[in-house]
Amino acid sequence: MRRLAIMLLSAAALAATGAARAQVRIGVTISTTGPAASLGVPQRNSIALMPSTVAGQTVEYVVLDDAGDSTKAVANARKLIEEGVDALVGSSTTPASLAMIDVAAEKQVPMIALAASARLIEPMDAQRRWVFKTPQNDSLMADAIAAHMAGAGVKTVGFIGFNDAYGDGWLNETTRALAAQGIKLVATERFARADTSVTGQVLKLVAARPDAVLIAGAGTPAALPQKALHERGYAGKYYQTHGIANADFLRVGGRDVEGTVLPAGPIVVAAQLPDSNPIKAVALDYVRRYEAAHGAGSVAAFGAHAIDAGIILGAAIPTALRSAKPGTPAFRTALRDAIEGQEELVLTHGVSSMTPRDHNGFDQRARVMVTIEGGAWKLLP
């Protein structure tokens, strides 16, 4: 499989060089710089592993950086659509992805988001009809956390999450999931992705004396509250979301994140999965190719979300090609319809079956519970 050339070209450069467009063009806007870079960099690296041909047709990916900024993500989406892409992939964060929905719907271009919030695809309406996403829904993961807490004897929980749409979604789902398990939420705090101190919030959490604290963040910024809690002597149980599953979080968190429990996609512990798990072979193939390019231990769940978008598109493009030509509105519509009709498609994070009402398509096969032990991810029984 040939590696895909990543084109980081502006519209002006394309016009100046007269570069010929590929038969299928996919526009990508992700956060390769800024607070969410630990998400966007492995996603960019994963785009390079995608095939350059599908069903005999050349596929070209045009990758732009939005630095996690919603305004920039929207500008990138418009720019890419103006340049004739057949689908959008991105962005890395929930706020930026939410901002892109209007553009995708207005121009009727299918979009595969790499952010987690269910708000991207729920409630289904005329706009979200054009949007799909590869990360697991927060509700699927929140249920797993609450069930694990109940099994561990947790009765009270403190919550600290991003003060944006990601944190909003997790607070809503956490409140629901904890109530279903009879667990009381005793403290709620928020912080910004770019914050360098959360002392005030942590003091309030410690004062509430919860049995456990759930940190709803993503990437390296999610380590900040946990390190601060350790500094203040909090000795309860620590839980995080699937937004932390990369080596950068382990590096930044260090000893302070040992013993943390979280739900994650199977890709995170692919080698530890039983051989009977259909996800294992697909996940290990991605791990092998990614680490061959970037070194042992470099693979991240966030990059796998991007490769899953590539698998989804790779399965949908042949179907769409049977009814329309790339670069046309008819092809974009056919591509959207083909994605929505996929059943039991094995990805690195789970097995997806899309429907008109469900544009994520994952079930419980898309989650496992893991802990951090010895600076590495360990599958929990």
C-alpha positions in Angstrom: 0.0 0.0 0.0 1.5 3.3 -1.1 1.7 6.1 1.3 -0.5 9.1 0.6 1.2 12.4 0.0 -0.1 15.0 2.4 -0.7 18.3 0.6 -0.3 21.3 2.7 -1.1 23.8 -0.1 -3.1 27.0 0.0 -5.6 27.9 -2.6 -3.2 30.5 -4.0 -0.5 27.9 -4.3 -2.8 25.5 -6.1 -3.8 28.2 -8.5 -0.2 29.3 -9.1 1.0 25.8 -9.8 -2.0 24.7 -11.8 -1.9 21.4 -9.9 -4.3 18.8 -11.3 -7.0 17.8 -8.8 -7.2 14.1 -7.8 -10.3 12.1 -8.9 -11.4 12.0 -5.3 -10.4 14.8 -2.9 -10.8 14.7 0.9 -10.3 17.9 2.9 -8.9 17.6 6.4 -8.8 20.3 9.1 -7.2 19.3 12.4 -5.3 20.8 15.3 -1.6 20.2 14.6 -0.7 23.2 16.7 -2.2 24.8 19.8 -3.6 23.2 23.0 -5.0 20.2 21.1 -1.8 19.4 19.1 -1.4 16.1 21.0 -4.6 15.1 19.2 -4.0 16.6 15.8 -0.4 15.5 15.2 -1.1 11.7 15.4 -4.2 12.4 13.2 -2.0 14.2 10.6 0.5 11.3 10.8 -2.3 8.8 10.2 -3.5 10.5 7.1 -0.1 9.7 5.5 -0.9 6.0 6.1 -4.1 6.0 4.0 -4.2 4.5 0.5 -3.5 6.7 -2.5 -6.0 4.7 -4.6 -9.4 3.3 -3.9 -11.3 1.2 -6.4 -8.8 2.3 -9.1 -9.3 6.0 -8.4 -6.6 8.3 -7.1 -7.4 9.8 -3.7 -5.8 13.0 -2.5 -6.0 14.4 1.0 -5.5 18.1 1.6 -4.6 18.8 5.2 -4.9 22.1 7.0 -4.1 23.2 10.6 -6.8 25.0 12.6 -4.9 25.1 15.9 -8.0 24.1 17.7 -9.7 27.5 16.9 -13.3 27.2 15.8 -13.2 30.3 13.6 -10.1 28.9 11.8 -11.8 25.5 11.4 -14.8 27.1 9.7 -12.5 29.1 7.4 -10.5 25.9 6.5 -13.7 24.0 5.8 -15.0 26.7 3.5 -11.6 27.0 1.8 -11.5 23.2 1.2 -15.0 23.1 -0.2 -14.2 26.0 -2.5 -11.3 23.9 -3.8 -13.6 21.1 -4.6 -13.2 18.4 -1.9 -15.7 15.6 -1.9 -15.7 15.1 1.9 -14.4 16.8 5.0 -12.6 15.2 7.9 -12.2 17.0 11.2 -11.7 18.7 13.4 -9.8 17.4 16.4 -11.9 19.1 19.1 -15.6 19.2 19.8 -16.0 23.1 19.6 -14.2 23.3 16.3 -16.1 20.3 14.9 -19.5 21.8 16.0 -18.6 25.0 14.3 -18.1 23.2 11.0 -21.5 21.5 10.9 -23.2 24.5 9.4 -20.7 24.7 6.5 -20.9 21.0 5.7 -24.7 21.1 5.7 -24.9 24.3 3.7 -22.6 23.0 1.0 -24.0 19.4 1.3 -20.6 17.9 1.8 -20.3 14.8 4.0 -18.2 15.4 7.1 -16.5 12.9 9.4 -15.7 14.5 12.7 -12.7 13.3 14.8 -14.2 14.7 18.1 -16.2 12.8 20.7 -19.3 14.8 21.7 -22.6 13.2 20.7 -23.9 16.7 20.1 -22.2 16.5 16.7 -24.7 13.9 15.5 -27.6 14.2 18.0 -30.4 15.1 17.7 -30.5 14.1 14.1 -31.7 16.9 11.9 -31.3 18.3 8.4 -27.8 19.6 9.2 -26.5 16.6 11.1 -27.6 14.4 8.3 -24.3 15.3 6.6 -22.2 14.7 9.7 -20.6 11.4 11.0 -18.0 10.8 13.6 -15.5 8.2 14.5 -14.9 8.7 18.3 -17.2 6.8 20.7 -20.2 8.8 22.0 -19.7 10.2 25.5 -22.8 8.3 26.7 -21.2 4.9 25.9 -18.1 5.8 27.8 -19.9 7.5 30.8 -22.0 4.4 31.4 -18.8 2.3 31.6 -17.2 4.7 34.1 -20.3 4.8 36.3 -20.6 1.0 36.3 -16.9 0.7 37.2 -17.3 3.2 40.0 -20.3 1.3 41.4 -18.3 -1.9 41.3 -15.5 -0.2 43.2 -17.7 1.0 45.9 -17.7 4.7 45.0 -20.6 6.6 46.5 -19.6 10.2 45.8 -17.9 11.9 42.9 -16.3 15.2 42.1 -16.2 16.4 38.5 -13.8 18.8 36.7 -14.0 19.2 33.0 -13.2 21.6 30.1 -15.3 24.7 30.1 -16.4 24.1 26.5 -18.7 21.8 24.6 -16.6 18.7 25.4 -16.9 19.4 29.1 -20.6 20.2 28.7 -21.3 16.9 27.1 -19.4 15.0 29.7 -21.1 16.8 32.6 -24.5 15.9 31.2 -23.7 12.3 30.5 -21.9 11.9 33.8 -24.8 13.3 35.8 -27.2 10.9 34.0 -24.9 7.8 34.4 -24.1 8.4 38.0 -27.7 8.9 38.9 -28.5 5.5 37.3 -26.0 3.9 39.5 -27.1 5.7 42.7 -23.9 7.7 42.9 -24.0 11.3 44.1 -22.2 14.1 42.3 -20.9 16.3 45.1 -18.7 18.9 43.3 -18.5 20.3 39.8 -15.6 22.5 38.5 -14.5 23.6 35.1 -11.2 24.7 33.5 -9.9 26.0 30.1 -7.8 23.9 27.8 -5.1 26.6 27.9 -5.1 27.0 31.7 -1.8 26.7 33.6 -3.3 26.5 37.0 -6.4 25.0 38.5 -5.6 25.6 42.2 -9.0 27.2 43.0 -11.0 24.4 41.5 -8.9 21.7 43.1 -9.2 23.2 46.5 -13.0 23.0 46.2 -12.9 19.4 45.0 -10.7 18.4 47.9 -13.0 20.1 50.3 -15.9 18.1 49.0 -14.1 14.9 49.9 -15.5 12.7 47.1 -14.6 9.0 46.9 -13.5 9.6 43.3 -12.8 12.4 40.9 -13.6 12.3 37.2 -11.6 14.6 34.9 -13.3 15.4 31.6 -10.5 16.7 29.5 -8.6 15.6 26.4 -4.9 15.4 25.5 -2.1 16.7 27.7 -4.3 19.5 29.3 -6.2 16.8 31.1 -3.2 16.0 33.2 -3.2 19.4 34.9 -6.1 18.8 37.4 -4.8 15.4 38.3 -1.3 16.6 39.1 -2.8 19.5 41.1 -5.0 17.1 43.1 -2.0 14.9 43.9 -0.1 18.0 45.1 -3.0 18.8 47.5 -3.0 15.3 48.8 -6.2 13.9 47.4 -6.0 10.2 47.9 -9.3 9.0 46.3 -9.8 7.2 43.0 -9.0 9.0 39.7 -11.0 8.5 36.5 -10.4 10.1 33.1 -12.2 10.0 29.8 -11.1 8.4 26.5 -9.8 11.8 25.5 -6.4 11.1 27.2 -5.4 8.0 25.4 -2.0 8.9 24.0 1.7 8.7 25.0 1.9 12.5 25.5 -0.6 12.3 28.4 1.4 9.5 30.0 4.6 11.6 29.6 3.2 14.8 31.0 1.2 13.0 33.8 4.1 10.9 34.9 3.7 9.2 38.3 0.7 11.4 39.2 -1.5 9.5 36.7 -0.6 6.0 37.8 -3.7 3.9 38.7 -6.1 6.1 36.7 -9.0 4.3 35.3 -10.7 5.2 32.0 -12.8 3.7 29.2 -10.9 3.6 25.9 -11.2 2.2 22.4 -9.8 -1.3 21.9 -6.9 0.2 19.8 -5.3 1.4 23.0 -4.6 -2.1 24.2 -4.8 -3.9 20.9 -2.1 -6.4 21.7 -3.9 -7.4 24.9 -7.2 -8.2 23.2 -8.1 -11.9 22.8 -7.5 -13.3 19.3 -11.2 -13.9 18.9 -11.9 -10.1 18.9 -12.4 -9.0 15.3 -11.0 -5.5 16.0 -7.6 -6.9 17.0 -6.2 -7.6 13.6 -7.3 -4.3 12.1 -6.0 -2.4 15.2 -2.6 -4.2 15.2 -2.1 -3.6 11.5 -2.5 0.2 12.1 -0.2 0.0 15.2 2.5 -1.8 13.2 2.4 0.7 10.3 2.2 3.8 12.5 5.1 2.7 14.8 7.2 1.7 11.8 7.0 5.4 10.8 7.1 7.1 14.2 8.7 4.7 16.7 7.6 2.2 19.2 5.0 3.4 21.6 4.1 6.4 19.5 0.6 5.3 18.4 -2.4 7.2 19.9 -6.1 6.7 20.0 -6.6 10.0 18.3 -4.6 9.0 15.2 -6.7 5.8 15.1 -9.9 8.0 14.9 -8.4 9.5 11.7 -7.5 6.1 10.3 -11.0 4.9 11.0 -12.3 7.9 9.0 -10.1 6.6 6.2 -11.5 3.1 6.5 -15.1 4.5 6.4 -14.3 6.5 3.3 -12.4 3.7 1.6 -15.5 1.5 2.0 -17.9 4.1 0.8 -16.1 5.5 -2.2 -16.5 2.4 -4.4 -20.3 2.5 -3.8 -20.5 6.2 -4.6 -18.4 5.8 -7.8 -21.0 3.5 -9.2 -23.6 6.3 -9.4 -21.6 9.5 -9.8 -18.3 11.1 -10.7 -16.0 12.8 -8.1 -16.2 16.5 -7.9 -19.9 16.7 -8.4 -22.8 17.3 -6.0 -24.2 13.9 -7.0 -21.0 12.2 -5.8 -21.0 13.9 -2.5 -24.6 12.9 -1.9 -23.8 9.3 -3.0 -20.8 9.3 -0.7 -23.0 10.4 2.3 -25.6 7.8 1.5 -22.9 5.0 1.2 -21.4 5.9 4.6 -24.9 5.9 6.2 -25.6 2.4 4.8 -22.4 0.7 6.1 -23.0 -2.3 8.4 -20.5 -4.2 10.6 -17.5 -2.3 9.3 -14.5 -3.3 11.4 -12.5 -0.2 12.5 -9.6 0.2 15.0 -11.9 1.5 17.7 -14.9 -0.9 17.2 -17.4 -2.3 14.8 -19.6 0.3 13.2 -23.1 0.0 11.7 -24.4 3.4 10.6 -28.1 4.1 10.3 -30.1 7.2 9.4 -30.5 7.8 13.1 -27.1 6.8 14.3 -24.0 8.4 12.6 -21.5 6.8 15.0 -22.6 3.2 14.7 -20.7 1.8 17.7 -21.9 -0.6 20.4 -20.2 -2.0 23.5 -17.5 -3.6 21.4 -16.1 -0.1 21.0 -15.0 0.3 24.6 -12.8 -1.4 27.1 -11.8 -0.4 30.6 -8.1 0.3 31.1 -5.8 1.6 33.8 -2.3 3.2 33.8 0.3 0.9 35.2 4.0 1.4 35.0 3.5 4.3 32.6 1.5 2.1 30.1 -2.0 1.2 29.4 -3.3 -2.1 30.9 -6.5 -3.8 30.0 -8.8 -4.4 33.0 -10.8 -7.6 33.2 
